[in-house]
Amino acid sequence: LLWLGNKGIMTTSDTPQDHMLAGSANPAMNDPAMNELAMKDPAMIDLANSALTLWDVPSDARVRLINLSENATFLVENDAGFKSILRVHRPGYHTRRAIECEIEWMVALGRDGGVVTPPVIRGIDGNPVQSFSTSKLSNRYLVMFEIVAGEEPVPDQEWTGPVHQHGLNAAKTHLHSMRWQRPPDFERLCWDDAAVFGADANWGDWRDAVGVDAEVKRVLEACETLLCQRLAAYGQGEGRFGLIHADMRLANLLVHHGQVRLIDFDDCGFGWFMYDFAAGISFMEDHVQVPALKDAWVEGYQTIRRLDDADLHEIDTMVMLRRMALLAWTASHAETPLAQSLAGHFAPVSAELAERYLAEKRL
């Protein structure tokens, strides 16, 4: 199985991992592609190894690249059995305070929300977020996590079992989000329509993507208009909009003895709660199983928290909003292998999805 929601490179092995790794989407520890990528960026390996002095880890510990998406994720290990996870943040995406806020919510959710989240290993100075630079790389923010036991849910033939669990976990997360008292200086990205379509969109303008010809542009602009109208009517009430994970794919869920753990909060921010389903099917919105996945997610979600008719009606709106955000992502991240692999078909298929959405949802 190749799960494309990673916005990077990720593979799943033929046999389940004994344990998965915090902050990583199912790492391929011995994947030749990872080794090749590591060889292309020795400066990043050097930075990660040199930065280990910021934590109380064994002096002989070294890093090994296990996931390269927008951040670089490393396994830190030594021959004596020490293991942890180091995430090196990409520059210019989050401020230090925003990363601290990610961690604050993750810790609170793990403590009070009934969802196990990865423990953070603080640096020698007591801070959870560290910074480091080398002569070859500018300052990067870094966070170290403990290993989280568990296995990524393996989709069955219909994929509905793991997605049912996904919905249940999302509901727990949203209930905690609604009642958690955030610090007054809390800072995270927003994932509303302005963040997708505005002048300062998080991932740029979808019109810049490969394959957006005149006809695709016409359809998607009509879709953008309808999305904004429906989202305005739906509103951002307390029960609909708040702090969300925003990247709740199966690859970011781990199951251990029936208990679900949630990892990789890097994109968490403010958005519609139903957006978490849309993020869960990233890059596969046109798959024939999506209606069944939606039904399974809703069923799982409503075992914890009831949804009203408007919530159910606008799930498709969230899917289309996410799809257009991802189209913009393929343009602003055109240098990545994933964006390049999608370039030939992602825009026209997005237009096909938009035409279907317009036919079903036009006001």
N, C-alpha and C positions, 0 to 999 in steps of 0.2 A: 504494500500500500504506500503510495506517495500522497501525503496530505499537504495541500498547497497553501494552507492558511498561515504558514509561518512567515511569509514575506521574506524568505531567505531560502536556505537549503536545509532540508530535513528528510531523513529516511526512517522507516521503521524496520527493525530487524525481523527475521523469520521467527525468532523465539523471543518471548517477553524478557525484558530486562529484570534483573533481580530487584533493582531499585532505580527509580528515575531521579532526576536531578532538578533541584530548585532553580527557577529562572531559565530553564532550558526546555525546548520542545523536543522530547524524545531524542536524545543525543545519539549520534552514530559515532561511537568512540573510535572505531577502527575503520571508518569510511575513508577510502582513498581520496574521495573528493575533498574531505576535510583536510587531509594531510597536504593535498595540493594547494588548497587555499592558504593554509598556514605557511607553506613555503613561499607564497607570493607576498606575504606581509610579515617578514621577520621582525620588523620594527614593533608591531603590535605584540608579538610574543615576548620580545625583550621588555616592553613596558609592563606587561602583565607579570612576568617573573620578577622584575625589579621592584614592583609595587608590593610584593608579598611582605616586605619588611614593615609595612604599615599595620600588619596584624600579628598576633601572637600565634604563629604557625611554625611547625618544625623548620629548622634552617635548611634542611635538604629537600623541602617540598618544591615541586616544580609544576608548571601549568601545562595542560594539554587542551587544545581547541576541541570543543564538542559541538558547538553550534555557532554559525555565523549568519546573522540576519541583519537587523539594523544595529544591534549591539553585538559584541563578541562575548561568548560565554565559554568559560574554561573550567575543566576539572582540575582542582589543585590536589596533588597526591604525593605521597612518598612511599618508599618500599616497606615501611613499618605499618602501613595501613591507614594513615591519615588521609581523609578525603573531605573536601568542601567544594563549593562552587563560587567562582569569581565572575561577576558580570562587569564588563568594561563598556561604559555608555558611549554611544556615538556623540560627537560634539554638536552643540547647537540645537538640540531637541528639547531637553529639559534643563532647568536651572537646578542648582543644588537644593534649593528649598522645595522644588517640585518633587525631586526624588525623595527627600525626607518625608514629604506628605504621602507619597506612595507607600512608604514603609510604615508610617503611622497608621494609615488605614488598614494595611495588611495585618499588622500586629493586633489592632483592635478587633478586626474581623475574626482572627484566629482565637482571640481571647473570649469574645462575647457573642460571636455570630454563629457558632456551631459549624464553622468551616475551618478545617486545618490548613494553615498557610505556612510557608517556609520560614523557619527562624533565621534571623539576621545575626551575623557575627560582627560585633562592633570592633572597630580598630583599637589599637593600643591607646589612642587618645580618648576612647570612649564614644566616638562618633560613628554612626552607622554608614555615613557616606564619606568616602575618602577621595582625594584628588592626587593625581600624579602626572608628571610629564617627563620626557626624555629629550635628548638633543635632537631626536628625529621626529618626535610626535609632540604636539601641543597638549595642554592640560586635558585630562579625561577624568570623569567621575567614575568611581568604582564602588561596588557593593559586594560583600561576601555573604553567602548563605550556607547553612547546614544542609546536608543531604536530607531529602524527604523520601521516606520509604513509600513504595507504591508502584503500580503499573498503569500505563495509559490504557483507558478503556479500548478494547478491541471491538470495532463494529462487527455485528453479525451480518448475515446476508442482507437484512433490511435496514441495518444501522439504527434501528429504533431503540434498542435496549440502552446503549450508552447515552443516546440523546435524551431519553426519559430522565436519566440521572443528571444530565446536564441541566435540564429544566428545573429539577428540584434544587440543585445547587445554586442556580441563578436566583431562585426565589429567596433562599436563605440570605444570599448576598444583598439583595435589594431590601429586604426587611431590615437588615442591619444598617444599610445605608440611610434609610429613612429615619431611624431613631438615633443614630450616632451623632454626638455633638462634636462637630469638626472644630479644630483650632481656628481662631479668628484670622490667622494669616495663611489659611490653607490654600494651596496653589496647585491646580492641575489643568490639563487641557480640557477643552469643551468639544463635544462631538455633535453639535446641533447642525441645522442646515447652513448657518453662516460659516461654520467651520469646514463645511464641505464645498460650499458654492461661493463664499464671500471672497473679497479681494485679498484677504490674508488667510486663505484656506490652509489647513494644516498640511495637506499633501499636494497643494498646487491646484492648477486648473485642468479639469478633465479634457478640455478641448485640445490640450497639448499632446494627448496620447496618440500613439501610432494607430492609424486606421480610422481616425475621426475625420471622415470625408464630409461633404456637404449634406448628404442624406442622413448619415449617422448623427451629425450635429443637429439637424432639424428635429429629429425624433427625440434626442436627449435633451435638447432645450425645452421642448414641450413637456417632457417628463420632469425636468427640474422645476418648471413653473407649477405643475400639479403637485409635486412633492411639497414644495414650500406652502402651497395653499392648504393642503391636508394637514401638514404639521402645525400650521398656525391654528387651524380649527381644533386639532387634537389638544394642543396646549402643553404647557410645562407645569402642570399641577404637581403637588407633592407626591401623589401616588403614581405619577407617570414619568417623572423626570428627576434625576438625582445622580449621585455618584455611582458609576458602574465600572465593571471590569474592562469592558470594551474590546476584549480579545479572548473571549471565553470559548475557545475551540476545544475539541476533545483532546488535542495534544497538550492542552494546559490543565487537564484534569488528571489526577492520579487516584487510583483506588487501592486501598490497603485494608484487607480483612473487612471489606464491605464499606469502609469509611472513605468518603471522597475528600481529596485534598486539592486545593486550587493554587496554581503557580503562575508566575509571569504577569505581574501587575503593571508592566512598563507603560501600557497605553491607558491605564485606568484614568477616568476623568468624568466630566459631567455630560450626561446624555439621557436619552429616553431608555427606560428599563427594557423595553422590547428590543432595543438595539442589540442587546446581548445575544438574542437568538440570531440576528442577522450576522453578527460577527462570527458566530459559531459555524456558519456555512460559507465563510469567505472563500471566494474563487470557485465555488461550485454551485452558484445560485441557479444554474440552468440544469442541474442534475435531476433526473426523473424521480429520485427519491425525496426531493425537498418537501413536497406536500405531506408525505408520511413522517418525515423528520419534524416538521412543524407540529403536527398532531401529537407526536410523542413528547416533544418539548413542552407543549402547553399542558398535556396531561400530567407530566412530572411537576411542572411549575405549580399547578393548581392543587397538588397535594399539600402544598405549604401556604400558598397565597392565591386568593381568588383574583381573576381578571374580569374586567367588565367588557361589554360588547365593543366599546371603542378601542380598548387595548387589542382585542382579537382582530378587529378590522384593520388596524394599522400595522400589524406585523409585516405584511407585504410591503408597506411603505418603508419600513426600516430596512428590509432586504434590498429594496431598490436604492435607498439612500446610501447604504454601505457599498453596494456595487459601484455606484458612481464615484464614491470616495476612493475605492480601489482602482478604478480607471485612472483617476488623477494620480494615484500612487505609482502606477506603471509609467507615467510620464516623468514624474519627479525622481524616480529611482530607475531610470532607463538603463543604468550601467549594471544593474543586478542581473544574475542569471535568470531569476524568476520572471522579472519584467520582460526580459528578452524572449523567454519561452512563450509568453502570453501575447507578444506583439502582433502576431498574425491574425488573431481571432477574438481577442478580448473586447475590443471596441464594437465590432459588428454583432457579437452575441449580446453585448450590453444593450444595443439598440433593439434587438429582438425581444429581450426581456422588457425593455421600456414600452414597446408597442403593446405587448400583452398587458402590462400594468395600466397603460392609458385606456385600453379597451375595457378593463374591469373596474377601474377606480375613478374615471373621469367624473368630476362633480357636476 
